[in-house]
Each structure stands twice: as C-alpha cells, then as structure tokens.
Amino acid sequence: MKNTEPKKVLINGANGKMGRALARLIGENPQLGLTVSATRSAGQEINTDFDIVIDFSTPQGAQEAFALAKYHHKPFLTGTTNLPATFLFQMQQEEKIPVFFAPNVSLSVYFFTQLAKQAAQMYNGYNLRVHEIHHIHKKDAPSGTAKRLADVLNFPTEQVTYERIGETVGTHEIQFSSPFDEITLTHKATNRDLFAKSALEIAAWLVAREGGFYTMSDYAKFKLKELKK
C-alpha cells in the first residue's frame, strides 16, 4: 500500500522572507504532500525527524544545512546564491542523497533563460545588455539569476548592471540592440510566492529521486513529460 503520509520538511533560513513564505504555503497547499517538521536558523541544533531540507539562507547556512542532510541521509534543496565554488563542486559530486540547486527555482525563469539563449542565436551580432533589479535587502549583486543569464548568453558577468529599489521582488531584462532596432525580453516577478511555491513543488518531486545532483533542467524535463501525458 502506498504511503500517503506528508513528507516532513526542515526549513533552513526560517526567519527570512523565503523561509516564512515556504512555511505559509506548505500549510495552504496540502495537495503537495508536505508538512513543516522544523525550522532552523544558522548554528541551531536540530533533533526533530525530517524527510527533506529546503534551504534559503546564506552561503554558510547552506553548507550547514547540506551537512545536516548528508548526516541524516535526506534530500537537500537549496536556492541560496553566491555559494563558494568548492561547495558547488561538493554538491555536484554527491551520489548518496538527492541534491537540488538552482540560483532561481522558478520554472518560468528557467524557460525565460532558455528563451534568452535562443534569442541570442537569432540576434547574433546585436549589442547585448543584461540588467536586473531587486529589493534593497538583497546582499549579492548582480543576482544569481543574472549571472546565470550572463553565462548562457556568453556575456561578461562584470558588465551586468543592477539596481536595488525598495521591495522589488525581482526583474531581469535582456536587451538586444542594433543601429536599426531594439528587442527587449523581461521577466518580472510580482510576488515572492512564485519562488516559494515552485521550490515546494520541486521538493515534492525531489524526495522521490535517487541520489545525485539535480538542476532546473532535470525538473523542467519532468514537468514537460507530465504535460504530454
């Protein structure tokens, strides 16, 4: 008989905007099959049982949470940005537990990135500009998403421009220009729930995966297969 018990989530970075949104949306969306087991802040000991760790914290907090997930042999999902290269490599080499990392966990942002990549091929020879806007509390600049866009566009990260304005959730803009025309692609998040809801949907998927490293590309392939059913 299939186990229908909700999977217990440990939220790492519980006091942040994303952590609070995750806890609220878990309660509002029982169909995801998740429940909050515990919340954790940096340096905090955890004695509660859990089935998966979801991390939106700091580079140090993410590494602590990963070590905790490995110790308990549980899946680990993080959307924390500005992570050290050594830690990224460690996650990429993981084989015993399912590990998911994306600088932006929104499926729509992933498809926007793919669209930008196609546009760069179509408008080869155009001048390119990458610009992002976030809230004044965001510590890393440019954003992890902007860096990912720059990477797929083969655009120098140091040329990415950015602004920090009020409580802006997140806007990413790609501009192609020539002496004759201008094409602009924009993704604008209007509510942080976009990312929190997507992270929970990915978590519900990740708990059923085998050990290994997963990205938005893996999840997108799964979702596209679902749509074709």
KESE-665016 format. One record per residue: x, y, z of N, C-alpha, C in turn. Coordinates in pm, whole numbers. Each point is the difference from the previous one (the first is absolute). Example, Ala and Ser with C-alpha at 12.3 -4.5 7.8 and 13.67 -1.06 7.14 Angstrom:
// KESE-665016
ATOM,n_px,n_py,n_pz,ca_px,ca_py,ca_pz,c_px,c_py,c_pz
ATOM,1319,-569,780,-89,119,0,90,120,0
ATOM,-35,105,-72,82,119,6,-77,109,73
// end
This chain:
// KESE-665016
ATOM,n_px,n_py,n_pz,ca_px,ca_py,ca_pz,c_px,c_py,c_pz
ATOM,84,-119,0,-84,119,0,88,125,0
ATOM,-30,96,-86,79,121,-13,-10,87,124
ATOM,116,50,45,4,88,117,-48,139,-40
ATOM,-107,46,63,-56,131,-33,29,104,108
ATOM,83,-37,97,36,95,106,77,117,-59
ATOM,-30,124,42,75,116,-51,149,-12,33
ATOM,82,48,-91,145,3,24,34,117,91
ATOM,83,-27,98,34,101,101,116,88,-49
ATOM,-24,131,-3,96,96,-53,72,74,113
ATOM,132,5,-10,80,86,85,34,124,-81
ATOM,-49,116,44,26,126,-70,122,67,62
ATOM,106,12,-78,121,66,46,1,144,-51
ATOM,15,95,92,-14,141,-35,-142,44,27
ATOM,-55,-51,109,-143,16,30,-42,143,27
ATOM,94,85,42,-35,138,33,3,94,-119
ATOM,46,-49,-114,6,83,-120,-134,7,-72
ATOM,-8,86,-100,-125,16,-76,-42,-130,-66
ATOM,94,-70,-60,-33,-127,-66,-38,-106,101
ATOM,72,-6,111,-31,-99,103,-141,15,52
ATOM,-41,123,26,-136,25,49,-104,-33,-107
ATOM,32,32,-126,-93,-32,-109,-15,-151,-17
ATOM,109,-73,13,-4,-146,-12,-91,-60,107
ATOM,18,43,125,-80,-54,110,-149,29,-22
ATOM,-30,121,-45,-141,38,-23,-61,-82,-114
ATOM,75,-14,-110,-55,-69,-117,-13,-150,21
ATOM,85,-58,84,-16,-142,33,-136,-21,66
ATOM,-35,89,92,-131,-9,66,-116,23,-93
ATOM,19,86,-101,-108,35,-92,-16,-98,-116
ATOM,97,-90,-18,-2,-91,-115,22,-145,43
ATOM,-98,-60,68,15,-139,47,17,-100,-114
ATOM,-44,37,-121,11,-91,-115,145,-30,-37
ATOM,93,83,48,142,-25,-27,54,-117,80
ATOM,-70,-39,104,43,-113,82,119,33,87
ATOM,6,126,49,110,44,84,-54,58,130
ATOM,80,-8,104,-34,62,127,128,54,63
ATOM,-10,106,77,119,57,64,34,-83,124
ATOM,119,-59,-2,47,-78,114,74,88,100
ATOM,84,89,-56,80,88,86,51,116,-82
ATOM,38,106,68,65,113,-64,135,20,67
ATOM,92,56,-77,138,11,52,63,131,-42
ATOM,76,58,90,83,117,-28,146,-41,12
ATOM,90,83,-47,144,-32,-1,50,-41,137
ATOM,74,-111,4,61,-48,123,-92,-77,92
ATOM,-126,-10,-35,-98,-65,88,6,-152,-12
ATOM,-7,-69,114,-5,-146,2,-143,-46,-28
ATOM,-12,-111,-73,-132,-55,-34,-9,-144,48
ATOM,-102,-29,77,-22,-137,50,-127,-63,-57
ATOM,-76,79,-77,-127,-48,-56,24,-83,-126
ATOM,-84,-100,-19,6,-83,-120,-47,80,-120
ATOM,59,-25,-118,-42,69,-123,30,-88,-120
ATOM,-66,32,-113,17,-77,-123,78,74,-107
ATOM,6,133,9,71,81,-99,36,134,63
ATOM,114,55,-42,42,133,43,-19,97,-117
ATOM,-69,110,25,-11,109,-98,73,120,56
ATOM,98,49,-75,86,107,50,-9,127,-86
ATOM,-33,110,65,13,134,-57,58,86,111
ATOM,131,7,5,63,68,113,121,80,-45
ATOM,117,-39,46,126,64,-34,97,-109,-48
ATOM,110,37,-65,96,-103,-40,43,-89,116
ATOM,25,57,117,39,-79,116,-116,-87,47
ATOM,-120,58,5,-117,-75,43,-31,-116,-93
ATOM,20,21,-130,-24,-106,-97,94,-116,20
ATOM,126,29,31,97,-106,22,-31,-78,128
ATOM,-46,69,103,-42,-66,123,-119,-93,-28
ATOM,-96,51,-77,-121,-78,-30,32,-122,-85
ATOM,94,15,-94,42,-112,-84,64,-109,84
ATOM,87,41,93,64,-96,89,-103,-74,84
ATOM,-103,72,44,-108,-60,79,-77,-102,-83
ATOM,-31,36,-125,-73,-91,-88,84,-126,-27
ATOM,128,18,-23,87,-115,-27,9,-92,122
ATOM,11,59,117,12,-77,124,-123,-88,20
ATOM,-117,55,-30,-126,-74,18,-43,-74,-127
ATOM,80,10,-105,-25,-67,-128,-138,41,-55
ATOM,-23,130,-10,-126,55,-49,25,94,-118
ATOM,-99,17,-89,16,90,-114,25,144,44
ATOM,69,73,-87,36,140,29,-30,87,-120
ATOM,-73,109,23,-33,98,-105,44,137,45
ATOM,75,70,-84,39,136,35,-15,95,-118
ATOM,-46,121,33,-8,107,-98,86,117,45
ATOM,85,-23,101,90,103,49,104,33,-106
ATOM,26,128,-21,94,42,-104,133,42,60
ATOM,94,29,-91,134,45,39,75,-108,79
ATOM,-23,-126,-35,64,-111,71,146,-16,-45
ATOM,88,-42,90,140,-22,-38,12,-110,-105
ATOM,97,15,-90,19,-97,-108,28,-140,56
ATOM,73,-7,111,32,-130,59,-126,-71,49
ATOM,-95,77,54,-125,-59,47,-87,-44,-117
ATOM,-4,79,-106,-74,-39,-120,55,-131,-55
ATOM,131,-12,-4,63,-122,-49,-36,-118,89
ATOM,-1,22,131,-36,-106,95,-142,-50,-25
ATOM,-94,92,-23,-138,-40,-29,-9,-75,-133
ATOM,73,48,-99,-4,-63,-133,54,-142,1
ATOM,88,-30,96,59,-133,8,-80,-96,88
ATOM,-105,51,64,-77,-82,94,-73,-114,-73
ATOM,8,-119,57,-65,-118,-60,-92,-72,97
ATOM,17,21,129,-76,-78,99,-139,58,28
ATOM,-13,133,-2,-131,61,24,-39,87,-121
ATOM,-129,20,-24,-42,91,-107,30,145,42
ATOM,68,73,-87,37,139,26,-48,85,-117
ATOM,-69,109,32,-49,91,-103,52,140,28
ATOM,56,63,-105,42,140,13,-40,78,-124
ATOM,-53,119,21,-26,96,-108,7,140,59
ATOM,67,93,-67,3,138,49,-137,67,-6
ATOM,-90,-61,-80,-138,46,-6,-87,-124,-20
ATOM,-89,-27,94,-78,-124,-3,-132,12,-76
ATOM,-24,114,-64,-123,18,-76,11,-67,-136
ATOM,-99,-82,-34,-2,-67,-130,-15,103,-112
ATOM,-78,105,24,-18,102,-103,131,74,-27
ATOM,82,22,103,130,63,-20,92,-92,-77
ATOM,-10,-130,24,82,-96,-74,-34,7,-149
ATOM,-129,0,-32,-40,8,-141,36,135,-60
ATOM,-3,106,81,44,132,-45,148,-4,-38
ATOM,79,-70,81,143,-15,-28,22,-73,-132
ATOM,-79,-105,-23,11,-75,-125,-41,86,-119
ATOM,-103,81,20,-45,92,-105,110,102,-33
ATOM,66,50,104,108,96,-20,115,-62,-80
ATOM,27,-126,29,107,-71,-70,-32,-12,-148
ATOM,-125,-31,-32,-43,-9,-140,5,137,-67
ATOM,-42,103,73,0,135,-55,142,45,-35
ATOM,96,-37,84,139,37,-24,51,-59,-132
ATOM,-48,-119,-34,37,-62,-127,-68,71,-117
ATOM,-127,39,21,-76,66,-106,53,141,-28
ATOM,43,69,109,46,138,-14,151,11,14
ATOM,67,-99,-55,147,0,1,53,124,-71
ATOM,91,70,65,54,122,-59,-59,126,60
ATOM,-109,-15,74,-60,113,70,78,31,127
ATOM,-6,124,45,57,35,130,-90,-55,110
ATOM,61,-52,104,-76,-67,105,16,74,133
ATOM,-110,8,74,1,60,134,-81,-89,94
ATOM,53,-27,119,-70,-77,103,-13,89,123
ATOM,-123,15,48,-26,90,113,-96,-68,97
ATOM,21,19,129,-91,-57,100,-31,100,109
ATOM,-120,-14,60,-44,86,109,-53,-89,112
ATOM,45,25,123,-51,-71,117,-22,97,115
ATOM,-50,-54,110,-28,80,119,130,43,69
ATOM,-11,100,84,118,59,63,67,-92,102
ATOM,-67,-110,38,55,-90,101,89,-108,-62
ATOM,-5,-14,-131,77,-106,-66,149,29,11
ATOM,75,-100,46,141,21,32,91,-22,-120
ATOM,-33,-95,-88,89,-26,-113,-43,83,-122
ATOM,98,46,-75,-27,79,-120,118,-18,-97
ATOM,-28,-36,-125,-134,-27,-54,-58,-129,57
ATOM,-128,-21,-25,-70,-116,55,51,-129,-62
ATOM,-30,-111,68,38,-130,-53,-67,-29,-133
ATOM,-124,46,-15,-72,-19,-127,66,79,-111
ATOM,41,124,29,67,81,-101,133,-63,-42
ATOM,71,-57,96,126,-68,-32,-26,-122,-89
ATOM,-109,-71,30,-35,-116,-83,-36,44,-141
ATOM,-76,109,-12,-35,53,-132,127,41,-76
ATOM,90,68,69,125,41,-63,78,-122,-49
ATOM,-3,-106,78,72,-122,-35,-55,-62,-129
ATOM,-133,-16,-7,-58,-64,-119,9,91,-122
ATOM,13,131,21,11,95,-110,145,27,-38
ATOM,93,-61,74,144,24,-21,30,150,11
ATOM,-59,60,103,12,144,24,82,21,127
ATOM,96,92,0,86,19,119,-82,39,125
ATOM,17,-76,106,-74,27,123,26,141,53
ATOM,123,47,-15,34,132,52,-70,113,-76
ATOM,-60,-32,-114,-74,102,-76,-150,-2,29
ATOM,-44,-93,83,-141,-2,41,-26,122,89
ATOM,-106,74,-31,-35,116,82,-115,-37,93
ATOM,-11,74,110,-103,-34,99,-43,123,79
ATOM,-119,-11,60,-53,103,88,-62,-68,122
ATOM,-4,73,111,-68,-47,120,-103,107,38
ATOM,-127,-36,-20,-109,97,16,-108,-56,92
ATOM,-25,67,112,-111,-31,89,-14,-147,30
ATOM,-120,-55,-23,-29,-141,28,-21,-79,-129
ATOM,62,44,-109,-11,-69,-129,34,-147,15
ATOM,-91,-87,-42,22,-145,14,113,-47,-90
ATOM,-5,37,-126,106,-41,-92,-38,23,-145
ATOM,79,79,-70,-21,25,-142,130,-25,-74
ATOM,-8,-74,-110,117,-27,-83,-31,39,-144
ATOM,89,77,-57,-23,56,-134,119,-29,-90
ATOM,-30,-46,-121,103,-25,-101,-35,84,-122
ATOM,96,79,-46,-24,91,-111,98,-28,-114
ATOM,-55,-18,-120,79,-15,-120,-22,126,-84
ATOM,108,65,-41,-17,124,-76,96,6,-119
ATOM,-49,66,-104,79,25,-120,-22,146,-39
ATOM,65,50,-103,-27,138,-43,-143,20,-50
ATOM,-72,-110,-22,-132,9,-64,-117,-43,88
ATOM,27,-82,102,-111,-46,84,49,-43,138
ATOM,-96,-28,86,29,-39,137,-103,-104,45
ATOM,47,-109,57,-87,-107,51,30,-19,148
ATOM,-106,1,80,18,-15,145,-84,-116,51
ATOM,64,-89,74,-67,-110,68,5,28,150
ATOM,-116,-8,67,-5,31,142,-78,-105,77
ATOM,56,-42,112,-75,-81,96,-12,80,129
ATOM,-124,22,45,-24,77,121,-82,-83,98
ATOM,60,-31,112,-72,-71,107,-76,103,82
ATOM,-128,-22,19,-82,96,74,-32,-47,142
ATOM,32,-127,29,-30,-54,132,102,-109,32
ATOM,59,6,118,102,-99,40,-56,-142,6
ATOM,-130,-12,9,-62,-133,2,31,-79,-127
ATOM,32,71,-109,40,-67,-124,113,-98,27
ATOM,99,46,76,118,-82,27,-27,-104,110
ATOM,-73,41,103,-28,-92,110,-86,-117,-46
ATOM,-104,28,-77,-89,-108,-49,77,-94,-90
ATOM,83,55,-88,79,-84,-90,99,-86,79
ATOM,62,57,103,95,-76,82,-69,-118,67
ATOM,-123,19,45,-73,-108,66,-39,-109,-101
ATOM,-37,39,-120,-32,-98,-103,123,-81,-38
ATOM,115,67,-6,126,-71,-28,33,-94,115
ATOM,-22,45,124,28,-84,117,-84,-127,-2
ATOM,-129,14,-34,-89,-116,-8,49,-98,-106
ATOM,61,51,-105,58,-84,-105,133,-61,45
ATOM,81,79,70,135,-43,36,0,-116,99
ATOM,-97,-5,89,-1,-107,102,-13,-139,-62
ATOM,-47,-6,-125,-16,-129,-67,116,-32,-93
ATOM,101,87,-6,115,-22,-88,105,-88,68
ATOM,85,-59,-82,116,-73,50,111,99,32
ATOM,103,-48,70,113,85,34,66,58,-124
ATOM,45,125,10,64,65,-113,-29,150,1
ATOM,57,70,-96,-14,145,-9,-102,35,-108
ATOM,-96,88,35,-107,39,-92,-6,152,-14
ATOM,-44,44,-119,-12,143,-28,-138,28,-59
ATOM,-24,126,-34,-128,38,-60,-21,-71,-133
ATOM,106,-33,-70,-12,-72,-126,-67,-136,21
ATOM,41,-71,106,-60,-130,32,-147,14,36
ATOM,-31,99,80,-139,20,41,-87,44,-117
ATOM,54,85,-85,-76,47,-118,-34,-117,-92
ATOM,94,-92,-20,-27,-117,-84,-112,-84,60
ATOM,0,-15,132,-106,-74,69,-135,67,-22
ATOM,-6,134,16,-126,72,-15,-51,-6,-143
ATOM,89,8,-97,-42,-7,-140,-56,-138,-34
ATOM,58,-104,58,-52,-135,-21,-140,-12,61
ATOM,-18,62,118,-131,-1,64,-106,65,-87
ATOM,34,110,-63,-94,74,-83,-41,-79,-125
ATOM,88,-88,-45,-28,-79,-120,-88,-122,28
ATOM,-18,-32,130,-80,-118,36,-149,24,-29
// end
